[in-house]
Amino acid sequence: MERPGSDRASTEARLLAHERRARSAAERVVERLEHLQALTAALSEAASPAAVARALVEQARVALGARSGTIYVPSADGTAQAVTIRP
């Protein structure tokens, strides 16, 4: 014999779990949008290809939680120049 209210408790538990998953997903979306906004702002201030590379590396480093990041920028002579960002 089931306890009175056990269906209600079960439903409430499922709804609470669903709400927590939805909140977590929404918080991840907000975090991604904040990173995108920061990248957009950094790129809008970049006045040279090297500044663009630095902005990309720095914002990717922050978004990924990395301690450093590197991007290779091709040069006119066919070689690549490394742009490394460390805090």
C-alpha positions as CSV (number, residue, x, y, z in Angstrom):
1,M,0.0,0.0,0.0
2,E,1.4,3.4,-1.0
3,R,1.7,6.2,1.4
4,P,-0.7,9.1,0.8
5,G,1.0,11.9,-1.1
6,S,3.8,9.7,-2.5
7,D,2.8,10.4,-6.1
8,R,2.8,14.1,-5.3
9,A,6.3,13.8,-3.8
10,S,7.6,11.9,-6.8
11,T,6.1,14.4,-9.2
12,E,7.6,17.3,-7.2
13,A,11.0,15.6,-7.1
14,R,10.9,15.1,-10.9
15,L,9.9,18.7,-11.4
16,L,12.7,19.9,-9.1
17,A,15.2,17.8,-11.0
18,H,13.9,19.2,-14.3
19,E,14.1,22.8,-13.0
20,R,17.7,22.3,-11.8
21,R,18.8,20.9,-15.2
22,A,17.0,23.8,-17.0
23,R,18.7,26.4,-14.7
24,S,22.1,24.8,-15.2
25,A,21.6,24.8,-19.0
26,A,20.5,28.5,-18.9
27,E,23.6,29.4,-16.8
28,R,25.9,27.7,-19.4
29,V,24.2,29.7,-22.2
30,V,24.7,33.0,-20.2
31,E,28.4,32.1,-19.7
32,R,28.9,31.4,-23.4
33,L,27.2,34.6,-24.3
34,E,29.4,36.5,-21.9
35,H,32.5,35.0,-23.5
36,L,31.2,35.9,-27.0
37,Q,30.5,39.4,-25.9
38,A,34.1,39.7,-24.5
39,L,35.6,38.4,-27.7
40,T,33.5,40.8,-29.8
41,A,34.6,43.7,-27.7
42,A,38.3,42.7,-27.9
43,L,38.1,42.2,-31.6
44,S,36.4,45.6,-32.1
45,E,39.4,47.2,-30.5
46,A,42.0,45.2,-32.4
47,A,43.8,47.5,-34.9
48,S,46.2,45.0,-36.5
49,P,46.3,41.3,-37.4
50,A,48.6,40.7,-34.4
51,A,46.1,42.4,-32.1
52,V,43.3,40.2,-33.5
53,A,45.5,37.1,-32.8
54,R,46.1,38.3,-29.3
55,A,42.4,38.9,-28.7
56,L,41.5,35.5,-30.0
57,V,44.1,33.7,-27.9
58,E,43.3,35.6,-24.7
59,Q,39.6,35.2,-25.0
60,A,39.9,31.5,-25.9
61,R,42.2,31.0,-23.0
62,V,39.8,32.6,-20.6
63,A,36.7,30.7,-22.0
64,L,38.5,27.4,-21.8
65,G,40.1,28.0,-18.4
66,A,43.6,27.5,-19.8
67,R,46.7,29.0,-18.3
68,S,48.2,29.9,-21.7
69,G,47.3,29.8,-25.4
70,T,49.0,30.0,-28.7
71,I,47.9,30.8,-32.2
72,Y,50.1,30.7,-35.3
73,V,49.7,33.6,-37.7
74,P,51.0,33.0,-41.3
75,S,53.4,35.7,-42.5
76,A,54.1,36.9,-46.0
77,D,57.2,34.8,-46.4
78,G,55.2,31.6,-45.8
79,T,56.4,31.0,-42.3
80,A,54.2,31.3,-39.2
81,Q,54.6,33.5,-36.2
82,A,53.4,32.2,-32.8
83,V,51.4,34.5,-30.6
84,T,51.4,33.1,-27.1
85,I,49.4,34.5,-24.2
86,R,50.2,33.8,-20.6
87,P,48.8,35.6,-17.5
